[in-house]
Amino acid sequence: MTLIDTIVTTADGLVGGRRGKLARRGTISWKAIPFAAPPVGAGRFREAQPVAPWPGVRDCTKFGNAAVQERRFTATGPGRYAPTSEDCLTLNVFSPETEPSTPRPVMVFIHGGAYILGTAATPLYDGSLLARAQDVVVVTVQYRFGAFGLLDFSQYSTSDRTFDENPGLSDMLAALRWVQRNIAAFGGDPDNVTVFGESAGGSAVLTLLATPDAEGLFARAIAESPAPELVIDKSSATVFADEFVRLLRDPDRRSSGVDDRGAAIDPALARRLLDGASTEEIFRASNRLMRFASRAQTPEPVPFAPVAGSRLLPQLPVVAAREGTTHPVPLIVGGNRDEGKLFEKLWNMLPDAERMLLRVEDEGAREQISALYTGPGERLRLSADATFWAPTVAFADGHSRTAPTFSYRYDFFTKVLGKLGVGATHATELFAVFGAFRSALGAPLSVGDWRAVARVTADVQSRWGAFARTGVPGSDWPRYSEDTREILVIDRTDHIETDPHGERRLAWHEGTGIVADGVLEEAEELGSEFDAARGI
């Protein structure tokens, strides 16, 4: 059987990879391949620009820089951390080491982290085992987030200095274009690309489905635990950018609200501050802007996200799905049963239940939703449902009218995860997707559950792989539709459920105004039943 050469010719130059050893035996990887020019100097706050070709063979055996963030979030092992830099636009390719008889399906992964943290170098995202198990090419992408990639400073642009609306989103598009140009050289099929991601990465996948410039860049999509409304509208983006510049000008500034900003910032001063600030100064101002968003109770709890109402993203993704303007590609979308418990145990980035309820303008709808979350731990579930589950169902409703859609809920957790009190919480499905339960990272979570872990890993990987090959994740997984609302529950034994928590679904969709066409009458019936129960 012919082996792939470790040196591959790309459109920009030669890259030298490395064959896997031990657990990664039978694979080959190329790491830190530039897919765009370093976004520094005049490239700061700009859309991704073409990379300059390089001479000779580029050493691609080690991961590149992580995007700028707190060091603790870049851990790659005990006492080891990825370096951070504004110069971070690279991707990694993982493949079986043999030449394929036909081009392999390609799976492009976008990592999560609430658009403020994360790195493709995280050991959990090593694509080697997934590539080998499913005979696919896996690509993992590093992109700009936080203020460097997801604040909109375009209001300060001039003909001499441009600030783009969505630099981070443009990075994802640039990476997908790189795949189209180059992946055939690695044995991949550019006509059979699946983009997938988790958490903010899953949100990015749904955003790409609503991004006109992404047309033709991928054939299928998988969104794991997305927060579909993790998007900033243009008016809020303007406020966040203004406040950020003020924080650069005055690091001791403490503003209590969106109206507490004083006279407008001179655009020339804003440009000087944005261009002249050091990396560390921008990062410190980013942290202060997070605190501003919390204090000011802005509609968006996180100030960093793709900007809707912009050139790249004309509509909110949920609105695009509802109106049938998402790209008509097959989609897997779902979440985890105990989504919110990770945040409760580690780092609670979920808005509290009361803040989420304030987004529901109608008082009756607010009472109706609140009354459905009254047991122990239910306020946390309310926050998680508002952030992840409810808008995901709304997106699935809309997209299912445009293209084949498959919905799931991941219920599996090991005995160790159960004892830790997190269950099937946020991101735990990634251990199955990437085959990481037997890695140094995942093995401690698998103790006493090896047989179940092996079955669930094989189950998830085979479904994701089948979907990447054919667009169908198994004959036993029915398509999702608004008529049947059948979802696959992934657990020690998989099963199908029909419209789980339907009463909550209707309450959220009616209360937040994202109820899809065709279910308004159903929502009205629910409201009547709720009023009757209260004796009205």
C-alpha positions as CSV (number, residue, x, y, z in Angstrom):
1,M,0.0,0.0,0.0
2,T,1.5,3.4,-1.1
3,L,2.2,5.9,1.7
4,I,1.5,9.6,1.3
5,D,4.7,11.6,1.2
6,T,5.3,13.8,4.2
7,I,6.2,16.7,1.9
8,V,3.2,18.1,0.1
9,T,3.0,20.9,-2.5
10,T,0.4,23.5,-1.7
11,A,-0.5,26.6,-3.8
12,D,1.7,28.7,-1.5
13,G,4.7,26.4,-1.1
14,L,6.0,23.0,0.2
15,V,4.9,21.8,3.7
16,G,6.6,19.0,5.6
17,G,4.6,16.9,8.0
18,R,5.2,14.0,10.3
19,R,3.9,10.4,10.6
20,G,2.0,9.4,13.7
21,K,3.5,7.1,16.3
22,L,2.0,4.9,19.0
23,A,-1.7,5.7,19.3
24,R,-1.6,7.8,16.1
25,R,0.2,5.1,14.1
26,G,-1.1,4.9,10.6
27,T,-1.8,8.7,10.3
28,I,0.1,11.7,9.1
29,S,-0.2,15.3,10.1
30,W,0.8,18.8,8.9
31,K,0.5,21.5,11.5
32,A,0.6,25.3,11.5
33,I,0.1,25.7,7.7
34,P,-0.6,29.5,7.1
35,F,-3.9,30.0,5.3
36,A,-3.8,33.8,5.4
37,A,-1.2,36.6,5.9
38,P,-0.3,37.4,9.5
39,P,-3.0,39.9,10.6
40,V,-0.6,42.4,12.1
41,G,0.3,46.0,11.3
42,A,-2.1,47.3,8.6
43,G,-3.7,43.8,8.7
44,R,-4.9,44.3,12.3
45,F,-8.8,44.4,12.4
46,R,-8.9,43.6,8.6
47,E,-10.4,40.7,6.8
48,A,-8.0,37.8,6.2
49,Q,-5.5,38.6,3.4
50,P,-3.7,36.2,1.0
51,V,-0.7,34.5,2.4
52,A,2.7,35.2,0.8
53,P,4.3,32.1,-0.8
54,W,7.4,30.8,0.9
55,P,10.6,29.2,-0.5
56,G,11.8,25.7,0.4
57,V,10.0,23.2,2.6
58,R,8.1,24.8,5.5
59,D,8.4,22.8,8.7
60,C,4.8,21.8,9.7
61,T,5.4,19.4,12.6
62,K,4.4,21.7,15.5
63,F,1.3,23.6,16.2
64,G,1.3,27.4,15.6
65,N,0.4,30.3,17.8
66,A,-3.0,30.4,19.6
67,A,-5.1,33.5,19.3
68,V,-4.5,36.1,22.0
69,Q,-6.2,35.0,25.3
70,E,-5.4,34.1,28.9
71,R,-2.5,31.7,29.1
72,R,-4.4,29.1,31.2
73,F,-6.8,28.5,28.3
74,T,-4.0,27.4,26.0
75,A,-2.9,24.4,28.0
76,T,-1.6,21.5,25.8
77,G,-0.4,19.3,28.7
78,P,0.8,19.5,32.3
79,G,2.8,22.7,32.5
80,R,2.7,23.2,28.7
81,Y,1.0,26.1,27.0
82,A,0.6,27.2,23.4
83,P,2.2,30.6,22.7
84,T,-0.3,33.3,21.8
85,S,0.1,36.0,19.2
86,E,-1.9,38.2,16.8
87,D,-0.1,36.2,14.1
88,C,-2.2,33.0,14.5
89,L,-3.9,32.3,11.2
90,T,-2.9,28.7,10.6
91,L,-4.6,25.3,10.2
92,N,-3.7,21.7,10.8
93,V,-4.3,18.7,8.5
94,F,-4.7,15.1,9.7
95,S,-5.0,12.1,7.4
96,P,-4.6,8.4,7.1
97,E,-1.0,7.9,5.9
98,T,-1.9,5.8,2.8
99,E,-2.8,7.1,-0.6
100,P,-6.6,6.8,-1.1
101,S,-8.0,5.0,-4.1
102,T,-10.5,7.9,-4.4
103,P,-10.4,11.3,-2.7
104,R,-11.3,11.2,0.9
105,P,-14.2,13.2,2.5
106,V,-12.9,16.3,4.4
107,M,-14.0,17.4,7.8
108,V,-13.1,21.0,8.8
109,F,-13.4,21.7,12.6
110,I,-13.9,25.1,14.2
111,H,-13.2,25.1,17.9
112,G,-15.3,26.6,20.6
113,G,-14.6,29.0,23.5
114,A,-17.4,31.6,23.5
115,Y,-15.4,33.6,20.9
116,I,-12.9,34.6,23.7
117,L,-10.7,31.5,24.2
118,G,-9.5,28.2,22.7
119,T,-6.9,26.9,20.4
120,A,-6.7,24.2,17.7
121,A,-3.7,22.9,19.6
122,T,-5.9,21.6,22.4
123,P,-5.2,17.8,22.7
124,L,-8.9,17.1,22.6
125,Y,-9.0,18.4,19.0
126,D,-6.3,16.1,17.6
127,G,-7.8,14.9,14.4
128,S,-5.6,11.8,13.9
129,L,-7.9,9.2,15.5
130,L,-11.1,10.4,13.7
131,A,-9.2,10.6,10.4
132,R,-8.0,7.0,10.8
133,A,-11.3,5.6,12.1
134,Q,-13.4,7.1,9.3
135,D,-10.9,7.3,6.5
136,V,-11.3,11.1,6.2
137,V,-9.1,14.1,6.1
138,V,-9.6,16.3,9.2
139,V,-8.7,20.0,9.2
140,T,-8.6,22.1,12.4
141,V,-8.6,25.9,12.2
142,Q,-7.1,28.7,14.3
143,Y,-9.0,32.0,13.9
144,R,-9.1,35.4,15.5
145,F,-11.6,36.0,18.3
146,G,-12.2,38.6,21.0
147,A,-11.4,42.2,20.1
148,F,-8.9,41.1,17.5
149,G,-11.4,39.3,15.4
150,L,-15.0,40.0,16.6
151,L,-15.3,43.7,17.3
152,D,-16.6,45.9,14.5
153,F,-14.5,49.1,14.2
154,S,-15.7,49.9,10.7
155,Q,-17.2,53.2,11.8
156,Y,-13.7,54.5,12.1
157,S,-12.6,53.6,8.6
158,T,-11.2,56.0,6.0
159,S,-10.0,55.5,2.4
160,D,-6.5,55.2,3.9
161,R,-7.2,52.9,6.8
162,T,-9.9,50.2,6.6
163,F,-11.4,48.4,9.6
164,D,-13.6,45.5,8.6
165,E,-16.8,44.4,10.3
166,N,-16.1,40.6,10.7
167,P,-12.3,39.8,10.6
168,G,-12.8,36.5,12.6
169,L,-15.6,35.3,10.3
170,S,-13.4,36.2,7.3
171,D,-10.7,33.9,8.8
172,M,-13.1,31.0,8.7
173,L,-14.0,31.7,5.1
174,A,-10.3,32.0,4.2
175,A,-9.6,28.6,5.8
176,L,-12.4,27.0,3.8
177,R,-11.1,28.6,0.6
178,W,-7.6,27.2,1.4
179,V,-9.2,23.8,1.7
180,Q,-10.8,24.2,-1.7
181,R,-7.5,25.2,-3.3
182,N,-5.2,22.7,-1.5
183,I,-6.9,19.7,0.1
184,A,-6.7,17.5,-3.0
185,A,-2.9,17.5,-2.6
186,F,-3.5,15.8,0.8
187,G,-5.8,13.2,-0.6
188,G,-9.0,15.1,0.2
189,D,-12.1,15.8,-1.9
190,P,-12.7,19.6,-2.2
191,D,-16.3,18.8,-3.4
192,N,-17.1,16.8,-0.3
193,V,-16.3,19.1,2.6
194,T,-18.1,19.0,6.0
195,V,-17.7,21.9,8.3
196,F,-18.2,21.1,11.9
197,G,-17.8,22.8,15.3
198,E,-18.8,22.8,18.9
199,S,-20.1,25.5,21.2
200,A,-19.0,28.8,19.6
201,G,-17.6,26.7,16.8
202,G,-21.1,25.2,16.4
203,S,-22.5,28.7,16.4
204,A,-19.9,29.6,13.7
205,V,-21.1,26.7,11.6
206,L,-24.7,28.1,11.7
207,T,-23.4,31.5,11.0
208,L,-21.5,30.2,7.9
209,L,-24.8,28.7,6.8
210,A,-26.2,32.2,6.7
211,T,-23.1,33.8,5.2
212,P,-23.5,34.3,1.4
213,D,-19.8,34.3,0.7
214,A,-19.6,30.7,2.1
215,E,-21.7,29.4,-0.8
216,G,-19.9,26.4,-2.4
217,L,-17.2,26.2,0.3
218,F,-18.8,23.1,2.0
219,A,-21.3,20.4,1.2
220,R,-22.5,19.5,4.7
221,A,-22.5,20.9,8.2
222,I,-22.5,19.7,11.8
223,A,-23.2,22.0,14.7
224,E,-22.6,20.6,18.2
225,S,-24.1,22.5,21.1
226,P,-24.3,25.8,19.2
227,A,-25.6,29.1,20.7
228,P,-27.3,30.2,17.6
229,E,-28.0,33.7,18.9
230,L,-24.3,34.3,19.7
231,V,-24.3,37.1,17.1
232,I,-24.1,40.9,17.6
233,D,-26.5,43.2,15.7
234,K,-25.0,46.2,14.0
235,S,-26.3,48.8,16.5
236,S,-24.9,46.9,19.5
237,A,-21.6,46.4,17.7
238,T,-21.3,50.1,17.3
239,V,-21.8,50.6,21.1
240,F,-19.2,47.9,21.9
241,A,-16.6,49.4,19.6
242,D,-17.2,52.9,21.0
243,E,-16.8,51.7,24.6
244,F,-13.7,49.7,23.7
245,V,-12.0,52.7,22.2
246,R,-12.8,54.7,25.4
247,L,-11.3,51.9,27.4
248,L,-8.1,52.1,25.4
249,R,-8.0,55.9,25.9
250,D,-8.7,55.5,29.7
251,P,-7.8,52.2,31.2
252,D,-9.3,53.2,34.5
253,R,-12.7,54.0,33.0
254,R,-15.8,52.4,34.6
255,S,-19.0,52.9,32.6
256,S,-22.3,51.7,34.1
257,G,-24.4,51.7,30.9
258,V,-24.7,52.1,27.2
259,D,-25.8,55.8,27.7
260,D,-22.9,56.6,30.0
261,R,-20.4,57.4,27.3
262,G,-20.2,61.2,27.0
263,A,-19.2,63.1,23.8
264,A,-18.4,61.1,20.7
265,I,-14.9,59.8,20.2
266,D,-12.9,61.6,17.5
267,P,-12.5,59.0,14.6
268,A,-8.9,60.1,14.1
269,L,-8.1,59.5,17.7
270,A,-9.9,56.1,17.6
271,R,-7.7,55.1,14.6
272,R,-4.5,56.2,16.5
273,L,-5.5,54.2,19.6
274,L,-6.5,51.1,17.6
275,D,-3.3,51.1,15.5
276,G,-0.9,52.2,18.3
277,A,-2.1,49.9,21.1
278,S,0.1,47.0,22.0
279,T,-1.3,43.4,21.9
280,E,-1.5,43.4,25.7
281,E,-3.3,46.7,25.9
282,I,-6.0,45.4,23.5
283,F,-6.3,42.3,25.5
284,R,-6.7,44.1,28.8
285,A,-9.3,46.4,27.2
286,S,-11.1,43.3,26.0
287,N,-11.4,42.0,29.5
288,R,-12.8,45.3,30.7
289,L,-15.3,45.3,27.8
290,M,-16.6,42.0,29.1
291,R,-17.2,43.5,32.5
292,F,-18.9,46.5,30.8
293,A,-21.3,44.1,29.0
294,S,-22.1,42.5,32.3
295,R,-22.7,45.7,34.3
296,A,-24.6,47.4,31.5
297,Q,-26.9,44.4,31.0
298,T,-26.6,44.8,27.2
299,P,-28.9,42.6,25.1
300,E,-25.8,40.5,24.1
301,P,-24.1,39.1,27.2
302,V,-20.8,38.7,25.3
303,P,-19.5,41.6,23.2
304,F,-17.5,39.5,20.8
305,A,-19.3,37.6,18.0
306,P,-20.0,37.9,14.3
307,V,-21.8,41.1,13.4
308,A,-25.2,40.7,11.7
309,G,-26.5,43.3,9.3
310,S,-23.1,43.5,7.8
311,R,-21.6,42.7,4.3
312,L,-20.6,39.2,5.2
313,L,-23.6,38.4,7.4
314,P,-26.7,40.2,6.2
315,Q,-29.1,38.4,8.6
316,L,-29.2,36.8,12.0
317,P,-28.6,33.1,11.5
318,V,-31.9,32.1,13.1
319,V,-33.8,34.6,11.0
320,A,-32.0,33.3,7.9
321,A,-33.1,29.8,8.7
322,R,-36.7,30.9,9.3
323,E,-36.8,32.8,6.0
324,G,-35.2,29.9,4.1
325,T,-32.0,31.8,3.1
326,T,-29.5,29.4,4.7
327,H,-27.3,27.4,2.3
328,P,-29.2,24.3,1.3
329,V,-26.7,21.7,2.6
330,P,-27.5,18.8,4.9
331,L,-27.1,19.6,8.6
332,I,-26.6,17.6,11.9
333,V,-27.5,19.8,14.8
334,G,-28.0,19.1,18.5
335,G,-26.8,19.5,22.1
336,N,-26.1,17.7,25.3
337,R,-28.6,16.7,28.0
338,D,-26.8,18.5,30.9
339,E,-25.5,21.4,28.9
340,G,-25.3,23.9,31.7
341,K,-23.6,21.9,34.4
342,L,-20.1,22.5,33.0
343,F,-20.5,26.2,33.5
344,E,-21.9,25.7,37.0
345,K,-18.9,23.6,38.1
346,L,-16.0,25.4,36.3
347,W,-16.5,28.9,34.9
348,N,-20.1,30.2,34.7
349,M,-20.3,32.2,31.5
350,L,-24.1,31.5,31.1
351,P,-26.2,34.6,31.8
352,D,-28.4,34.1,34.8
353,A,-32.0,32.9,34.4
354,E,-33.5,36.3,35.3
355,R,-31.4,38.1,32.6
356,M,-32.5,35.5,30.0
357,L,-36.1,36.0,31.0
358,L,-35.8,39.8,30.6
359,R,-35.3,39.1,26.8
360,V,-38.9,37.9,26.8
361,E,-40.8,41.2,26.4
362,D,-44.3,39.8,27.0
363,E,-44.9,39.4,30.8
364,G,-47.4,36.6,30.3
365,A,-44.9,34.6,28.2
366,R,-42.2,35.3,30.7
367,E,-44.4,33.9,33.5
368,Q,-45.2,30.9,31.3
369,I,-41.6,30.1,30.7
370,S,-40.6,30.6,34.3
371,A,-43.3,28.3,35.5
372,L,-41.8,25.4,33.5
373,Y,-38.5,25.6,35.4
374,T,-39.3,25.3,39.1
375,G,-37.5,22.2,40.3
376,P,-34.0,21.9,41.8
377,G,-31.4,23.0,39.3
378,E,-34.0,24.2,36.9
379,R,-32.9,27.8,36.8
380,L,-29.6,26.7,35.5
381,R,-31.4,24.6,32.9
382,L,-33.5,27.7,32.0
383,S,-30.3,29.6,31.2
384,A,-28.8,26.7,29.2
385,D,-32.1,26.2,27.3
386,A,-32.3,29.9,26.5
387,T,-28.7,30.0,25.3
388,F,-28.4,26.7,23.5
389,W,-31.5,24.5,23.1
390,A,-34.4,26.8,22.3
391,P,-32.7,28.8,19.5
392,T,-31.2,25.5,18.1
393,V,-34.6,24.0,17.8
394,A,-35.8,27.2,16.0
395,F,-32.8,27.0,13.6
396,A,-33.5,23.3,12.9
397,D,-37.2,24.1,12.2
398,G,-36.3,26.6,9.6
399,H,-33.3,24.8,8.0
400,S,-35.3,21.5,7.8
401,R,-37.5,23.2,5.2
402,T,-34.4,24.1,3.1
403,A,-32.3,20.9,3.4
404,P,-32.1,17.5,5.1
405,T,-31.6,18.1,8.8
406,F,-30.8,15.6,11.6
407,S,-31.3,16.5,15.2
408,Y,-29.7,14.8,18.3
409,R,-29.3,15.0,22.0
410,Y,-26.2,13.5,23.6
411,D,-27.2,11.8,26.9
412,F,-24.1,9.6,27.4
413,F,-21.9,10.1,30.4
414,T,-19.4,7.9,32.1
415,K,-19.5,6.8,35.7
416,V,-16.7,9.3,36.5
417,L,-18.6,12.2,34.9
418,G,-21.7,11.1,36.9
419,K,-19.7,11.2,40.2
420,L,-18.3,14.6,39.3
421,G,-21.9,15.9,39.0
422,V,-21.7,17.1,35.4
423,G,-23.3,14.2,33.6
424,A,-23.7,14.7,29.8
425,T,-22.5,18.2,30.0
426,H,-21.3,20.8,27.4
427,A,-18.4,19.5,25.2
428,T,-18.4,15.9,26.5
429,E,-19.5,14.6,23.2
430,L,-16.1,15.8,21.7
431,F,-14.4,12.9,23.5
432,A,-16.4,10.5,21.4
433,V,-16.2,12.6,18.2
434,F,-12.3,12.7,18.3
435,G,-11.9,9.3,19.9
436,A,-10.2,10.9,23.0
437,F,-11.7,8.8,25.7
438,R,-8.6,6.5,25.5
439,S,-6.1,9.4,25.3
440,A,-4.2,10.8,28.3
441,L,-6.8,13.5,28.5
442,G,-9.9,11.3,28.4
443,A,-8.8,8.0,30.0
444,P,-9.4,9.2,33.6
445,L,-13.0,9.9,32.6
446,S,-13.4,6.4,31.3
447,V,-12.4,4.3,34.3
448,G,-14.8,1.5,34.8
449,D,-16.7,2.2,31.6
450,W,-14.4,1.0,28.9
451,R,-17.0,-1.1,27.0
452,A,-19.6,1.7,27.0
453,V,-17.0,4.3,26.0
454,A,-15.8,2.1,23.1
455,R,-19.4,1.6,21.9
456,V,-20.4,5.3,22.1
457,T,-17.2,6.4,20.4
458,A,-17.6,4.0,17.5
459,D,-21.3,5.0,17.3
460,V,-20.7,8.7,17.1
461,Q,-17.6,8.5,14.8
462,S,-19.4,6.2,12.4
463,R,-22.4,8.5,12.2
464,W,-20.3,11.6,11.7
465,G,-18.2,9.8,9.2
466,A,-21.2,8.4,7.3
467,F,-22.6,11.9,7.2
468,A,-19.4,13.3,5.8
469,R,-19.3,10.7,3.1
470,T,-23.0,10.6,2.1
471,G,-25.0,13.2,3.9
472,V,-26.9,10.5,5.8
473,P,-25.8,9.7,9.4
474,G,-27.3,6.2,9.6
475,S,-30.5,4.5,8.4
476,D,-31.9,4.5,11.9
477,W,-31.7,8.3,12.3
478,P,-34.8,9.9,10.8
479,R,-34.7,13.3,9.2
480,Y,-36.0,16.1,11.5
481,S,-39.1,18.0,10.4
482,E,-41.6,20.3,12.1
483,D,-44.3,17.6,11.5
484,T,-42.6,14.8,13.4
485,R,-39.8,16.5,15.4
486,E,-37.9,13.2,15.8
487,I,-34.5,13.4,17.3
488,L,-31.8,10.7,17.9
489,V,-30.8,10.3,21.6
490,I,-27.2,9.1,21.8
491,D,-26.6,7.0,24.9
492,R,-25.5,3.6,26.0
493,T,-28.3,2.5,23.7
494,D,-29.5,4.9,21.1
495,H,-33.2,5.6,20.7
496,I,-35.6,8.1,19.0
497,E,-37.7,10.7,20.9
498,T,-40.4,12.8,19.4
499,D,-40.6,16.5,20.3
500,P,-38.9,16.2,23.7
501,H,-39.9,19.0,26.1
502,G,-42.5,20.2,23.6
503,E,-44.2,22.5,26.1
504,R,-41.0,24.3,26.8
505,R,-40.2,24.5,23.1
506,L,-43.4,26.2,22.4
507,A,-43.2,28.6,25.4
508,W,-39.7,29.8,24.3
509,H,-40.5,30.2,20.7
510,E,-43.7,32.1,21.3
511,G,-42.1,34.2,24.0
512,T,-38.9,35.1,22.1
513,G,-40.6,35.7,18.8
514,I,-38.7,33.0,17.0
515,V,-41.7,30.6,16.6
516,A,-41.6,29.3,13.0
517,D,-44.4,29.5,10.5
518,G,-46.9,26.7,10.9
519,V,-46.7,26.4,14.7
520,L,-48.3,29.7,15.8
521,E,-51.6,27.9,16.3
522,E,-49.9,25.3,18.4
523,A,-48.3,28.0,20.5
524,E,-51.6,29.7,21.0
525,E,-53.2,26.5,22.2
526,L,-50.3,26.1,24.7
527,G,-51.0,29.6,26.0
528,S,-54.7,28.8,26.5
529,E,-53.8,25.6,28.4
530,F,-51.4,27.6,30.7
531,D,-54.0,30.2,31.4
532,A,-56.6,27.6,32.2
533,A,-54.2,25.9,34.6
534,R,-53.8,29.2,36.5
535,G,-57.5,29.6,36.6
536,I,-57.7,32.6,34.2
